[in-house]
Amino acid sequence: MNWSIISVLATPRQRADTFVYLQRKRYGRAPEQAALALWKGVCTEPLARRLVDDLKQVLHHELLPPRDRSYLTSMLDHFDTLSSGQQVVALAPYINS
Protein backbone atom coordinates (compact mmCIF):
# COMPACT_ATOMS: atom_id res chain seq x y z
CA MET A 1 0.00 0.00 0.00
CA ASN A 2 1.33 3.42 -0.90
CA TRP A 3 0.46 5.38 2.23
CA SER A 4 1.94 8.63 0.92
CA ILE A 5 -0.66 8.84 -1.87
CA ILE A 6 -3.53 8.58 0.61
CA SER A 7 -1.92 10.99 3.05
CA VAL A 8 -1.80 13.88 0.56
CA LEU A 9 -5.59 13.96 0.18
CA ALA A 10 -7.09 17.08 1.72
CA THR A 11 -9.73 15.82 4.16
CA PRO A 12 -10.20 12.91 6.55
CA ARG A 13 -13.25 11.83 4.54
CA GLN A 14 -11.26 11.73 1.29
CA ARG A 15 -8.50 9.71 2.92
CA ALA A 16 -10.97 7.30 4.53
CA ASP A 17 -13.03 6.91 1.36
CA THR A 18 -9.91 6.21 -0.69
CA PHE A 19 -8.62 3.58 1.72
CA VAL A 20 -12.00 1.83 1.92
CA TYR A 21 -12.39 1.98 -1.85
CA LEU A 22 -8.97 0.44 -2.40
CA GLN A 23 -9.48 -2.28 0.17
CA ARG A 24 -13.03 -3.24 -0.69
CA LYS A 25 -13.41 -2.59 -4.37
CA ARG A 26 -9.97 -2.67 -5.93
CA TYR A 27 -8.42 -5.43 -3.84
CA GLY A 28 -11.68 -7.18 -2.93
CA ARG A 29 -10.70 -7.51 0.71
CA ALA A 30 -13.01 -8.45 3.54
CA PRO A 31 -13.00 -6.12 6.56
CA GLU A 32 -10.67 -8.52 8.40
CA GLN A 33 -8.15 -8.35 5.57
CA ALA A 34 -8.41 -4.56 5.39
CA ALA A 35 -7.83 -4.37 9.15
CA LEU A 36 -4.72 -6.47 8.77
CA ALA A 37 -3.44 -4.22 5.95
CA LEU A 38 -4.07 -1.18 8.15
CA TRP A 39 -2.38 -2.83 11.14
CA LYS A 40 0.66 -3.76 9.04
CA GLY A 41 0.79 -0.16 7.81
CA VAL A 42 0.63 1.29 11.30
CA CYS A 43 3.46 -1.03 12.37
CA THR A 44 5.73 0.12 9.53
CA GLU A 45 4.56 3.48 8.22
CA PRO A 46 3.92 6.61 10.31
CA LEU A 47 1.55 8.00 7.66
CA ALA A 48 -0.82 5.08 8.27
CA ARG A 49 -1.34 6.17 11.89
CA ARG A 50 -3.07 9.33 10.73
CA LEU A 51 -5.41 7.25 8.61
CA VAL A 52 -6.61 5.32 11.66
CA ASP A 53 -7.72 8.61 13.25
CA ASP A 54 -9.35 9.65 9.98
CA LEU A 55 -11.29 6.39 9.71
CA LYS A 56 -12.54 6.66 13.29
CA GLN A 57 -13.50 10.30 12.81
CA VAL A 58 -15.44 9.55 9.63
CA LEU A 59 -17.22 6.62 11.27
CA HIS A 60 -18.35 8.72 14.23
CA HIS A 61 -19.06 12.08 12.59
CA GLU A 62 -20.03 11.54 8.96
CA LEU A 63 -23.15 10.26 7.27
CA LEU A 64 -22.24 7.06 5.47
CA PRO A 65 -24.24 4.65 3.36
CA PRO A 66 -25.19 1.60 5.46
CA ARG A 67 -22.88 -0.72 3.50
CA ASP A 68 -19.88 1.60 4.00
CA ARG A 69 -20.68 2.07 7.69
CA SER A 70 -20.93 -1.69 8.20
CA TYR A 71 -17.62 -2.34 6.42
CA LEU A 72 -15.82 0.43 8.28
CA THR A 73 -17.22 -0.65 11.66
CA SER A 74 -16.17 -4.25 11.12
CA MET A 75 -12.74 -3.24 9.85
CA LEU A 76 -12.06 -0.96 12.83
CA ASP A 77 -13.30 -3.60 15.29
CA HIS A 78 -10.82 -6.07 13.83
CA PHE A 79 -8.10 -3.43 13.82
CA ASP A 80 -8.71 -2.75 17.52
CA THR A 81 -8.40 -6.48 18.20
CA LEU A 82 -5.07 -6.57 16.38
CA SER A 83 -3.86 -3.44 18.14
CA SER A 84 -4.66 -4.88 21.53
CA GLY A 85 -2.65 -8.01 20.72
CA GLN A 86 -5.63 -10.28 21.28
CA GLN A 87 -6.79 -13.04 19.00
CA VAL A 88 -4.14 -12.49 16.33
CA VAL A 89 -4.28 -16.22 15.67
CA ALA A 90 -7.91 -15.83 14.55
CA LEU A 91 -6.71 -13.63 11.71
CA ALA A 92 -3.97 -16.01 10.57
CA PRO A 93 -5.85 -17.03 7.41
CA TYR A 94 -5.77 -13.41 6.23
CA ILE A 95 -2.07 -12.71 6.84
CA ASN A 96 -0.95 -13.77 3.37
CA SER A 97 -3.83 -11.97 1.65
C-alpha positions as CSV (number, residue, x, y, z in Angstrom):
1,M,0.0,0.0,0.0
2,N,1.3,3.4,-0.9
3,W,0.5,5.4,2.2
4,S,1.9,8.6,0.9
5,I,-0.7,8.8,-1.9
6,I,-3.5,8.6,0.6
7,S,-1.9,11.0,3.1
8,V,-1.8,13.9,0.6
9,L,-5.6,14.0,0.2
10,A,-7.1,17.1,1.7
11,T,-9.7,15.8,4.2
12,P,-10.2,12.9,6.6
13,R,-13.3,11.8,4.5
14,Q,-11.3,11.7,1.3
15,R,-8.5,9.7,2.9
16,A,-11.0,7.3,4.5
17,D,-13.0,6.9,1.4
18,T,-9.9,6.2,-0.7
19,F,-8.6,3.6,1.7
20,V,-12.0,1.8,1.9
21,Y,-12.4,2.0,-1.9
22,L,-9.0,0.4,-2.4
23,Q,-9.5,-2.3,0.2
24,R,-13.0,-3.2,-0.7
25,K,-13.4,-2.6,-4.4
26,R,-10.0,-2.7,-5.9
27,Y,-8.4,-5.4,-3.8
28,G,-11.7,-7.2,-2.9
29,R,-10.7,-7.5,0.7
30,A,-13.0,-8.5,3.5
31,P,-13.0,-6.1,6.6
32,E,-10.7,-8.5,8.4
33,Q,-8.2,-8.4,5.6
34,A,-8.4,-4.6,5.4
35,A,-7.8,-4.4,9.2
36,L,-4.7,-6.5,8.8
37,A,-3.4,-4.2,6.0
38,L,-4.1,-1.2,8.1
39,W,-2.4,-2.8,11.1
40,K,0.7,-3.8,9.0
41,G,0.8,-0.2,7.8
42,V,0.6,1.3,11.3
43,C,3.5,-1.0,12.4
44,T,5.7,0.1,9.5
45,E,4.6,3.5,8.2
46,P,3.9,6.6,10.3
47,L,1.5,8.0,7.7
48,A,-0.8,5.1,8.3
49,R,-1.3,6.2,11.9
50,R,-3.1,9.3,10.7
51,L,-5.4,7.2,8.6
52,V,-6.6,5.3,11.7
53,D,-7.7,8.6,13.2
54,D,-9.4,9.6,10.0
55,L,-11.3,6.4,9.7
56,K,-12.5,6.7,13.3
57,Q,-13.5,10.3,12.8
58,V,-15.4,9.5,9.6
59,L,-17.2,6.6,11.3
60,H,-18.4,8.7,14.2
61,H,-19.1,12.1,12.6
62,E,-20.0,11.5,9.0
63,L,-23.1,10.3,7.3
64,L,-22.2,7.1,5.5
65,P,-24.2,4.6,3.4
66,P,-25.2,1.6,5.5
67,R,-22.9,-0.7,3.5
68,D,-19.9,1.6,4.0
69,R,-20.7,2.1,7.7
70,S,-20.9,-1.7,8.2
71,Y,-17.6,-2.3,6.4
72,L,-15.8,0.4,8.3
73,T,-17.2,-0.7,11.7
74,S,-16.2,-4.2,11.1
75,M,-12.7,-3.2,9.9
76,L,-12.1,-1.0,12.8
77,D,-13.3,-3.6,15.3
78,H,-10.8,-6.1,13.8
79,F,-8.1,-3.4,13.8
80,D,-8.7,-2.8,17.5
81,T,-8.4,-6.5,18.2
82,L,-5.1,-6.6,16.4
83,S,-3.9,-3.4,18.1
84,S,-4.7,-4.9,21.5
85,G,-2.6,-8.0,20.7
86,Q,-5.6,-10.3,21.3
87,Q,-6.8,-13.0,19.0
88,V,-4.1,-12.5,16.3
89,V,-4.3,-16.2,15.7
90,A,-7.9,-15.8,14.6
91,L,-6.7,-13.6,11.7
92,A,-4.0,-16.0,10.6
93,P,-5.9,-17.0,7.4
94,Y,-5.8,-13.4,6.2
95,I,-2.1,-12.7,6.8
96,N,-1.0,-13.8,3.4
97,S,-3.8,-12.0,1.6
